[in-house]
Amino acid sequence: MRIRKKSPKPSARRPPLYFVGYRGTAPAPHELKTWYDHEYGGPLTLRAEEQATESWHAAHGPWTAHIVMPLPATHVVSLKEQLAWEHEHMGAVTPSLVPPRDMPDTILFAARLARGLTLLTQGTAYDITTNQYVNPSDWRDRPLTHFIVGDHIPIMQGEDPQQHRTWCYTLGLSKFGVDELEMFLSPGLPDQPIRDLLRETADELTRTGQSPKVRSTVRLGLLGQNIAITNHRTASPAGRMLSFREINYFP
């Protein structure tokens, strides 16, 4: 990756990627730096903002993010009710706004910071996009040494009762500024081939940073398979409206 001479500032317009709930005292910046440098080589730099020591600008090479820990009590009250957890305090990790080509590395960097804060506090991270809670034991199984699409974009399954079929879809591509993907499966058929196709297509779209147009095709090199974009719609599987592109096998 080309290293920029000047790191971009985190955008206030971008929402947080993770909330981290915890009890007790938040880790000091030097504790997070020591942990991060041991896990990922570093060097991680943390700079407190003027007149806001709980707000940190984090950087590792060209990757940047914004940490607020703890969040103001006025924010925590409503979030605790929404997330249904009992942690006394809460922090937030927000990646910087970057071009699509840099999104995978930037999302990975933010996830590493959330992982570190969760392990150091023995708290719980909440992935806002995927609606998933991540405990310390979960992070131990996700070392985040490299960018792996499955660490950030799970494949979910639901029902389409009107059409009597199974709905398989991604949940997390919107982190990268790309529409989610979906496929529909007839009852009784195995879902693993569909999951593999969704995962490989999601991996391709995180690299291109673009949502393909309806009636276009995408070549998946690893599977040696072409897929077609057959439909575009909106749905709200995680409680908020998301855009979906339906994909199907293409001869």
Secondary structure as UniProt FT lines:
FT   TURN            12..13
FT   STRAND          18..22
FT   HELIX           29..40
FT   STRAND          45..49
FT   TURN            50..51
FT   STRAND          52..60
FT   TURN            61..62
FT   STRAND          63..68
FT   HELIX           73..83
FT   STRAND          89..95
FT   HELIX           100..102
FT   HELIX           103..121
FT   STRAND          124..127
FT   TURN            128..131
FT   STRAND          132..134
FT   HELIX           136..140
FT   HELIX           149..152
FT   STRAND          155..160
FT   TURN            161..164
FT   STRAND          165..170
FT   HELIX           173..176
FT   STRAND          180..185
FT   TURN            187..188
FT   HELIX           192..208
FT   TURN            214..215
FT   STRAND          217..220
FT   TURN            221..224
FT   STRAND          225..235
FT   TURN            237..238
FT   STRAND          242..250
//
